[in-house]
Amino acid sequence: MLTKTTHRRRAAALCGAVLILATGCAQSHGHSPQQLSEMIADTVRDSAASGPLGLGVPDTLFDPARYSCSPAVDPALPGGWRSEAPRETVEDEKAVELGLSDSEGDHSGPVAATVTDPAGETATAEAEPDDAGWARLVYPNAFDGAEELATGVHTVVWSDAGTGAPITCDGFEVG
């Protein structure tokens, strides 16, 4: 049978355990909660200052049979986005041309293309739209750290170069 005394004893024991845990956790690293908050805020400020905002390249893969990426990349910027990549399997080429255009003409700044090769390695390059409104890049030539074309499916994620906001996804296959 439970009584008020039992509840008080359990409550006191529970409060004591929480106090011991809180004291132990606070003592183990030597920082107060205020210091920890300041450290976290400093880290967030530093990471925001050192690179573009955003969550990076979306975790998506190009499916050459469907000419689409899964999951789809939802554009974070308004516009009528169109992308270009080889639609046939690339066989003997040493490089491929990639392109992005905003048919509505709302976006005029630089864009970035991040290519993920079949091994999961990524390389990124930036391009400005030309007079016709197309931003064009040659992969792997224009991409720092990119090697020669590897056999398999390559995923291309286009984003705004200034903010990192994703625009669209495309890809191509090397045979």
Phi, psi and omega per residue, in radians:
M1 nan 2.357 3.134
L2 -1.583 2.426 3.084
T3 -2.217 3.026 3.089
K4 -1.087 -0.570 3.129
T5 -1.142 -0.733 3.125
T6 -1.091 -0.768 3.123
H7 -1.103 -0.713 3.136
R8 -1.146 -0.732 3.139
R9 -1.123 -0.773 3.123
R10 -1.125 -0.734 3.118
A11 -1.100 -0.735 3.123
A12 -1.137 -0.725 3.129
A13 -1.139 -0.738 3.119
L14 -1.117 -0.784 3.102
C15 -1.086 -0.694 3.110
G16 -1.104 -0.737 3.128
A17 -1.121 -0.742 3.112
V18 -1.098 -0.734 3.129
L19 -1.094 -0.753 3.128
I20 -1.131 -0.771 3.120
L21 -1.099 -0.788 -3.135
A22 -1.101 -0.732 3.127
T23 -1.151 -0.757 3.140
G24 -1.117 -0.745 3.136
C25 -1.157 -0.707 -3.127
A26 -1.197 -0.571 -3.100
Q27 -1.409 -0.458 -3.007
S28 -1.157 -0.560 -3.111
H29 -1.906 -0.141 3.040
G30 1.351 0.224 3.139
H31 -2.070 2.464 3.082
S32 -1.349 2.833 3.080
P33 -0.992 -0.640 3.109
Q34 -1.115 -0.748 3.115
Q35 -1.113 -0.710 3.116
L36 -1.092 -0.748 3.099
S37 -1.046 -0.755 3.132
E38 -1.142 -0.677 3.120
M39 -1.121 -0.742 3.119
I40 -1.121 -0.786 3.129
A41 -1.063 -0.724 3.108
D42 -1.090 -0.741 3.140
T43 -1.104 -0.753 3.120
V44 -1.113 -0.764 3.116
R45 -1.065 -0.784 -3.129
D46 -1.092 -0.759 -3.117
S47 -1.191 -0.608 3.106
A48 -1.204 -0.605 -3.126
A49 -1.336 -0.423 -3.033
S50 -1.562 -0.142 -3.130
G51 -2.823 3.065 -3.132
P52 -1.175 2.649 3.088
L53 -1.277 2.865 3.135
G54 2.103 3.131 -3.059
L55 -1.828 0.206 3.128
G56 1.454 -2.815 -3.082
V57 -1.303 2.206 3.095
P58 -1.070 2.588 3.135
D59 -1.413 1.526 -3.072
T60 -2.445 2.723 3.124
L61 -2.286 2.465 3.112
F62 -1.423 2.374 3.072
D63 -1.941 1.849 -3.076
P64 -1.149 -0.393 3.116
A65 -1.240 -0.512 -3.118
R66 -1.889 -0.108 -3.075
Y67 0.957 0.704 3.138
S68 -2.611 2.917 3.133
C69 -1.845 2.598 3.109
S70 -2.331 2.172 -0.124
P71 -1.207 2.758 -3.135
A72 -1.132 2.618 3.067
V73 -1.663 2.043 3.096
D74 -1.455 2.187 -3.120
P75 -1.106 2.287 3.092
A76 -1.570 -0.064 3.117
L77 -2.114 2.439 3.090
P78 -1.202 2.659 3.105
G79 2.619 2.952 3.064
G80 -1.796 1.394 -2.974
W81 -1.378 2.342 3.047
R82 -2.293 2.380 3.106
S83 -2.130 2.722 3.115
E84 -2.239 2.429 3.029
A85 -2.772 2.829 3.119
P86 -1.015 2.311 3.136
R87 -1.680 -0.246 3.042
E88 -1.776 2.709 3.086
T89 -1.077 2.248 3.141
V90 -1.387 2.214 -3.073
E91 -1.870 -1.152 -2.981
D92 -1.895 0.024 -3.094
E93 -1.237 2.658 3.086
K94 -1.705 -0.223 -3.133
A95 -2.709 2.766 3.089
V96 -2.259 2.609 3.101
E97 -1.687 2.333 3.106
L98 -2.049 2.572 -3.135
G99 -2.553 2.714 3.094
L100 -2.508 2.396 3.121
S101 -2.473 2.595 3.014
D102 -1.884 1.800 -3.071
S103 -1.147 -0.337 3.092
E104 -1.509 -0.196 3.076
G105 1.231 0.322 -3.117
D106 -1.351 -0.456 -3.042
H107 -1.896 2.170 -3.114
S108 -2.142 -0.044 -3.101
G109 -1.526 3.120 -3.131
P110 -1.180 2.610 3.071
V111 -2.127 2.838 3.120
A112 -2.177 2.491 3.033
A113 -2.028 2.236 3.055
T114 -1.962 2.082 -3.133
V115 -1.806 2.224 3.039
T116 -1.829 2.095 -3.099
D117 -1.446 3.066 -3.096
P118 -1.049 -0.411 3.123
A119 -1.488 -0.061 -3.135
G120 1.579 0.052 3.099
E121 -1.391 2.499 -3.125
T122 -2.040 2.632 3.039
A123 -2.490 2.469 -3.064
T124 -2.211 2.520 3.049
A125 -2.489 2.696 3.138
E126 -1.953 2.676 3.102
A127 -2.586 2.590 3.034
E128 -1.693 2.529 3.049
P129 -1.124 2.481 3.087
D130 -1.461 -3.021 -3.106
D131 -1.076 -0.482 3.124
A132 -1.487 -0.053 3.110
G133 1.604 0.124 -3.140
W134 -1.759 2.339 2.964
A135 -1.726 2.160 -3.071
R136 -2.179 2.474 3.101
L137 -2.419 2.582 3.066
V138 -1.875 2.141 3.132
Y139 -1.796 2.313 0.147
P140 -1.661 -0.026 -2.995
N141 -0.946 -0.774 -3.043
A142 -1.499 -0.031 -3.028
F143 -1.843 2.071 3.102
D144 -1.100 2.297 3.074
G145 1.468 -0.097 3.140
A146 -1.388 2.431 3.106
E147 -1.632 -2.949 3.086
E148 -1.179 2.887 -3.116
L149 -1.062 2.202 3.125
A150 -1.723 2.578 3.103
T151 -1.137 2.313 3.123
G152 2.261 -2.961 -3.076
V153 -1.606 2.323 3.083
H154 -1.958 2.322 3.119
T155 -1.831 2.336 -3.137
V156 -2.048 2.059 3.071
V157 -1.929 2.101 3.108
W158 -1.630 2.464 3.126
S159 -2.558 2.895 3.043
D160 -1.252 2.234 -3.079
A161 -1.177 -0.497 -3.103
G162 -1.404 -0.714 -3.042
T163 -1.880 -0.310 -3.073
G164 1.423 0.072 -3.117
A165 -1.146 2.230 -3.131
P166 -1.156 2.534 -3.134
I167 -1.977 -1.000 -3.124
T168 -2.827 3.019 -3.136
C169 -2.257 2.560 3.119
D170 -2.643 -2.957 3.098
G171 3.072 -3.108 3.130
F172 -2.747 2.884 -3.125
E173 -2.147 2.412 3.087
V174 -1.926 2.229 -3.087
G175 -1.651 nan nan
